[in-house]
Amino acid sequence: MNMLSRLIPEYLEHISICANGLFPTNPEIIAQLISGSPIIACDGALNALAKHKIIADYAIGDGDSSDHNNLKNFVKNPYIQLVDQNTTDLTKAINFITANYGVEQAVLIFAATGLREDHTLANIALLEQYSAQFSKIAILSDFGVLEVFSAGRHSFNSIPGQQVSFFCLNQNTKISCRELKWPLVNQNFTALNHGTLNQANADQINLECSGNVIVFRAYEIKNQL
C-alpha cells in the first residue's frame, strides 16, 4: 500500500483541482491528480498541466495567467472565463464544482502551496472556508496532506513517527488528541505556531475539538524514541 492509500483512503474517488502554485514532482502525487474525475485547472495551472502532458476536463479563471487559446489541446471543454476580481481562480473552480457536481464528492486540490507565500496562506485559509461546504476536501503537495476538521470528534489515519501539525485560526478552540508524542488535552493555542511539529504515535489519530482545526500530516516519518 502506498503512502496516500494509507493516509487518505476516503479520497480513492475524487475531483482534482490544480491551482497555479508549486506543481508536484512526486509521481505518486501526480498519479493522484491524474486519477481525478474531472480534472479542473485554475487558469495558469493549464500551463503546468500541458508541460506534463496532462489533459484537464475544464479550465476556469479570469484568463490573465494562461495562454488558453494556444493550450486548447490540453483541455477537453472550452475555457470558462469568469472575470471577477473579487474571487480567486481557486474559488471559481470550487463554485463550478458546487454548481455542477454538488458537495458530496471528495475534492483534492493540487499545487495550492509554494512559489508565493501570500497565495499559500490565502489558499490554506480558503480551505477552511471550503471545508464548511464539502464533507471531504484536502490540499495535497509533495510534502503532505492538509485538511480541516470542524468542531466535534474525528479519526484519521497516521503512521507512527509521522510529523503532524495543528493550526487554529481561533485561539479559543480547544483540542484533545492523545495519540501523539506530546499529547494534547483540552489545549488551546495562543499563537498560530504553538501546535506545530508534533509526532504521531499510532496508526490512527483521534481528534476532539471545539472549533475548526487545520491539520497537516507530513510524509516525513521519524524514528520513535
C-alpha positions in Angstrom: 0.0 0.0 0.0 1.4 3.4 -0.9 1.5 6.4 1.4 -1.6 8.1 0.1 -3.7 5.0 0.1 -2.8 4.5 3.7 -3.3 8.1 4.8 -6.4 9.1 2.7 -8.3 6.0 1.6 -11.5 8.1 1.7 -10.2 10.0 -1.4 -10.0 7.0 -3.6 -12.6 8.6 -5.9 -12.3 12.4 -6.1 -12.4 15.6 -8.2 -9.0 17.1 -8.9 -8.4 20.8 -8.9 -5.0 22.0 -10.0 -4.1 25.5 -8.7 -1.2 27.6 -10.0 1.3 27.1 -7.2 4.3 24.6 -7.0 3.4 21.7 -9.3 4.1 18.3 -7.7 7.2 16.3 -8.7 6.3 13.2 -6.7 5.0 10.6 -9.1 2.5 9.3 -6.5 1.0 12.8 -6.1 0.9 13.4 -9.9 -0.9 10.0 -10.3 -3.4 11.1 -7.7 -4.0 14.3 -9.6 -4.5 12.4 -12.9 -6.9 9.9 -11.3 -9.4 12.7 -10.5 -12.7 12.9 -12.4 -13.0 15.6 -13.5 -9.6 17.4 -13.5 -10.1 21.2 -13.3 -7.3 23.6 -14.0 -7.3 27.0 -12.4 -6.2 29.4 -15.2 -2.4 29.4 -15.2 -2.3 25.8 -14.0 -3.1 24.9 -17.6 0.5 25.8 -18.4 1.9 23.3 -15.9 -0.5 20.6 -16.9 0.4 21.0 -20.6 4.1 20.7 -19.7 3.3 17.3 -18.1 1.1 16.2 -21.0 -1.9 16.1 -18.6 -5.3 17.0 -20.2 -7.8 18.8 -18.0 -11.5 18.4 -18.3 -12.1 22.1 -17.6 -10.0 25.3 -17.2 -11.5 28.1 -15.2 -10.3 31.6 -14.4 -10.2 35.2 -15.4 -7.8 34.5 -18.2 -4.9 36.5 -17.0 -2.4 33.7 -16.3 -2.5 31.3 -19.2 -2.4 31.4 -23.0 -5.5 29.3 -23.1 -6.1 29.8 -26.8 -2.8 28.1 -27.5 -3.4 25.4 -24.9 -6.8 24.3 -26.1 -5.5 20.8 -26.9 -4.9 20.3 -23.2 -8.4 20.9 -22.1 -11.4 18.9 -23.2 -14.0 21.6 -22.9 -14.0 25.3 -23.9 -12.2 27.6 -21.4 -14.6 29.0 -18.8 -13.7 32.7 -18.4 -15.1 34.4 -15.3 -13.9 38.0 -15.0 -14.5 38.6 -11.3 -11.6 40.1 -9.3 -13.5 39.6 -6.0 -12.9 35.8 -6.1 -9.7 33.8 -6.8 -9.5 31.3 -9.6 -9.5 28.5 -7.0 -12.8 29.8 -5.6 -14.2 29.9 -9.2 -13.3 26.3 -9.5 -14.9 25.4 -6.2 -18.1 27.3 -7.2 -18.1 25.4 -10.5 -17.9 22.1 -8.7 -20.7 23.1 -6.3 -23.0 24.1 -9.2 -22.3 21.1 -11.4 -21.3 18.2 -9.2 -22.6 19.1 -5.8 -20.7 18.9 -2.5 -20.9 15.2 -1.7 -17.9 14.2 -3.8 -14.4 14.3 -2.4 -12.2 17.1 -3.7 -8.4 17.1 -3.8 -6.5 20.4 -4.5 -3.0 20.3 -6.0 -0.3 23.0 -6.5 -2.1 25.2 -4.0 1.1 26.0 -2.0 4.6 27.1 -2.8 6.0 29.8 -5.1 4.2 32.7 -3.4 3.7 32.9 0.3 0.7 35.1 0.1 -1.1 32.6 -2.3 -0.1 29.8 0.0 -1.6 31.4 3.1 -4.7 32.5 1.2 -5.3 29.1 -0.2 -5.0 27.4 3.3 -7.4 30.0 4.7 -9.8 29.3 1.8 -9.5 25.5 2.5 -11.0 26.3 5.9 -13.9 28.1 4.2 -14.4 25.3 1.7 -14.5 22.7 4.4 -17.8 24.1 5.6 -19.3 23.2 2.1 -17.6 19.8 1.4 -17.6 16.8 3.6 -14.2 15.7 2.2 -11.7 18.3 0.8 -7.9 18.5 1.2 -4.8 20.0 -0.2 -2.0 17.6 -1.4 1.6 18.6 -2.0 4.9 16.8 -2.4 5.3 17.3 1.4 2.0 16.3 3.0 -1.8 16.5 3.4 -3.7 19.5 4.7 -7.2 19.0 5.9 -9.7 21.0 8.1 -11.7 19.3 10.8 -14.7 21.1 12.3 -16.0 21.1 15.9 -16.6 17.5 17.1 -14.8 14.2 17.2 -12.8 12.9 14.2 -10.5 10.0 13.4 -7.9 9.9 10.7 -5.1 7.6 9.6 -1.5 8.2 10.5 1.9 6.4 10.6 3.9 6.1 13.9 6.6 8.6 13.7 4.7 10.8 11.2 5.1 14.6 11.7 1.8 16.2 12.4 1.0 19.9 12.9 -2.2 21.5 14.2 -3.3 25.1 13.4 -6.3 27.0 14.8 -7.2 30.4 13.4 -9.4 30.9 16.5 -7.3 31.0 19.7 -10.3 29.9 21.8 -10.6 26.5 20.0 -9.9 23.6 22.4 -8.1 20.4 21.2 -7.7 17.0 22.7 -5.6 14.4 20.9 -3.7 11.7 22.8 -2.0 9.6 20.0 0.9 12.0 19.9 4.4 12.2 21.2 3.3 15.3 23.0 -0.4 14.6 23.8 -2.9 17.5 23.7 -5.6 17.6 26.5 -8.2 20.3 26.2 -5.4 22.5 24.8 -5.8 25.9 23.1 -3.1 27.6 21.1 -2.5 31.3 21.7 -0.3 31.6 18.7 -0.5 30.0 15.2 2.7 28.1 15.6 2.0 26.6 19.0 0.5 23.3 17.6 3.2 22.5 15.1 5.8 19.8 14.8 4.2 17.1 16.9 4.5 13.4 16.0 2.0 10.5 15.6 2.4 7.5 18.0 -0.3 5.3 16.4 -1.9 4.2 13.1 -4.9 6.3 13.8 -5.3 9.7 15.5 -8.5 10.6 17.4 -9.1 14.4 17.5 -11.7 16.2 19.6 -12.0 19.9 19.0 -14.4 22.8 19.8 -13.8 24.6 16.5 -12.0 24.3 13.2 -8.6 22.7 13.3 -6.2 22.7 10.2 -4.2 19.5 10.3 -1.0 18.9 8.3 0.2 15.3 8.1 3.7 15.3 6.6 5.0 12.4 4.6 8.1 12.6 6.8 8.5 9.7 9.2 10.9 10.0 12.1 12.2 7.2 14.3 10.3 6.9 17.5 12.5 7.4 20.6 
